[in-house]
Amino acid sequence: MVDKPISFGPEIKIRWNNRDINGLIRYSHKFDALRYRIGVELHSSSESLLVEILAHQSAELQRAKLLLNQQEALLSRHLALLDLASEAVIVTSMDGGILLWNKGAEQLYGWSREEALGRQVNHLFESRLPADIAAAGPAPRYHLRKNGDVVKVKSRSLIEPDAAGRPQAILLVNRET
């Protein structure tokens, strides 16, 4: 990766660990907003260079794996804390896809976390109501459990904005009343 576009001819000289390596640029394209990716064909074989590059990439991958493991542990801890809540705590994408489903949601609705994640929230909270409940007029929310039973819930929702202030997720906190 480089931090500016390569704008000179196909011949290139790379400086790596105080060595000059000559090569030919085979491709160059923008990787993201700040970096560009280039493909280089070396003029001569350099096994030691390849070993150094692979060792460097291996070290980078090990650091990335460590960071991912730390993030996974932190997320697991946060989920364990959310599982302590007796309320159903549910996070959905803006299109209703379930991203988080805590133990309180499992207990309230009867769907396991594995069954709920990735599904549309409206598929789990069907709003078909028996006639006697529907005839009662405006009232608290009623949701259907997995087994078909109707449960009366008090629901609170919050919208999480992204860095630009656009909605990116919805937090639902529901409890049986």
C-alpha positions in Angstrom: 0.0 0.0 0.0 1.1 3.5 -0.7 -0.4 6.8 0.4 -0.3 8.5 -3.0 -0.9 7.4 -6.6 2.0 6.1 -8.6 2.3 8.6 -11.5 5.6 7.7 -13.1 6.5 5.2 -15.8 6.3 1.4 -15.4 9.9 1.1 -14.1 10.1 1.4 -10.3 12.8 1.2 -7.6 11.6 0.1 -4.2 13.6 0.8 -1.1 13.2 -2.1 1.4 15.3 -2.4 4.6 18.1 -0.3 3.0 18.1 -2.2 -0.3 17.1 -1.0 -3.7 14.9 -3.5 -5.6 14.1 -2.8 -9.3 10.8 -3.8 -10.8 8.0 -3.1 -13.2 4.5 -1.7 -12.1 1.8 -4.0 -13.5 -1.2 -2.3 -12.0 -2.2 0.6 -9.8 -5.6 1.4 -8.4 -7.2 3.3 -5.5 -7.6 1.1 -2.5 -9.6 3.5 -0.3 -9.8 7.2 0.2 -6.3 7.4 1.5 -4.3 4.6 0.0 -3.5 3.0 -3.4 -2.6 -0.6 -4.2 0.1 -1.3 -6.8 1.2 -4.6 -8.3 5.0 -4.9 -9.0 6.9 -7.5 -10.9 10.5 -7.7 -9.7 13.3 -7.8 -12.3 15.3 -10.3 -10.3 14.5 -13.1 -7.9 15.0 -12.2 -4.3 14.1 -15.0 -1.9 15.4 -13.1 1.1 13.1 -10.2 0.2 10.1 -12.5 -0.1 10.9 -14.1 3.3 11.2 -10.6 4.8 7.9 -9.5 3.3 6.1 -12.7 4.4 7.5 -12.4 7.9 6.3 -8.7 8.0 2.9 -9.8 6.8 2.8 -12.6 9.3 3.6 -10.2 12.2 0.8 -7.9 10.9 -1.7 -10.7 10.8 -0.7 -11.8 14.3 -1.3 -8.3 15.6 -4.6 -8.1 13.8 -5.7 -11.5 15.2 -4.7 -10.4 18.7 -6.8 -7.2 18.3 -9.8 -9.2 17.0 -9.5 -11.6 19.9 -9.5 -8.6 22.3 -12.5 -7.1 20.6 -14.3 -10.5 20.6 -13.7 -10.8 24.4 -15.0 -7.2 25.0 -18.1 -7.9 22.9 -18.7 -11.2 24.7 -18.5 -9.3 28.0 -20.9 -6.6 26.9 -23.4 -9.3 25.6 -23.1 -11.1 29.0 -24.0 -7.8 30.7 -27.0 -7.3 28.4 -28.0 -10.9 29.2 -28.4 -9.9 32.9 -31.3 -7.5 32.0 -34.7 -9.0 32.5 -36.0 -6.8 29.7 -35.8 -7.9 26.0 -32.9 -5.9 24.6 -32.9 -6.1 20.8 -30.8 -4.2 18.2 -31.9 -4.1 14.6 -30.5 -2.6 11.4 -32.6 0.2 9.9 -34.3 -2.3 7.6 -35.3 -4.5 10.6 -32.7 -7.2 10.5 -31.9 -8.4 14.1 -28.3 -7.7 15.1 -28.6 -8.4 18.8 -31.0 -10.5 20.8 -30.4 -10.9 24.6 -31.6 -13.6 27.0 -34.5 -11.4 28.1 -35.8 -11.4 24.5 -35.4 -15.2 24.4 -37.5 -15.5 27.6 -40.1 -13.0 26.5 -40.6 -14.2 22.9 -39.5 -17.8 23.0 -37.0 -17.5 20.1 -33.4 -18.4 20.8 -30.6 -16.0 19.9 -29.6 -18.3 17.0 -33.1 -18.4 15.6 -33.5 -14.6 15.9 -30.2 -13.2 14.6 -30.4 -12.1 11.0 -34.2 -12.4 10.8 -36.5 -9.5 10.3 -37.9 -8.3 13.6 -41.5 -8.1 12.2 -41.3 -11.8 11.4 -40.9 -12.5 15.1 -43.3 -9.8 16.4 -46.2 -10.5 14.2 -49.0 -8.1 14.9 -52.0 -10.3 14.1 -54.2 -9.9 17.1 -57.3 -11.8 18.2 -60.5 -9.9 17.6 -61.3 -9.2 21.2 -57.9 -7.6 21.7 -58.0 -5.6 18.5 -61.5 -4.4 19.3 -60.2 -2.9 22.6 -58.9 0.1 20.6 -55.6 1.9 21.1 -53.7 0.2 24.0 -50.2 -1.0 24.9 -48.4 -3.0 22.2 -49.2 -6.6 21.8 -46.7 -9.1 20.3 -47.0 -12.7 19.5 -44.6 -15.2 21.1 -43.1 -18.0 19.1 -45.8 -20.4 20.5 -48.5 -18.1 19.3 -49.5 -16.6 22.7 -50.2 -12.9 22.8 -48.0 -10.9 25.2 -48.7 -7.3 26.3 -45.5 -5.3 26.2 -44.2 -1.8 27.1 -41.7 -0.9 24.4 -39.0 1.8 24.2 -36.9 2.4 21.1 -33.9 4.6 20.4 -32.2 5.3 17.1 -28.4 5.1 17.0 -26.9 7.6 14.5 -23.6 7.0 12.6 -20.8 9.6 12.7 -22.6 11.8 10.1 -25.8 11.7 12.2 -27.7 9.3 9.8 -29.7 6.5 11.5 -27.8 3.2 11.5 -29.5 1.0 14.1 -32.5 0.8 16.4 -32.3 -0.3 20.0 -35.5 -1.8 21.4 -36.1 -2.4 25.0 -39.4 -4.4 25.6 -40.8 -5.7 28.8 -44.0 -7.6 29.6 -46.7 -5.6 31.4 
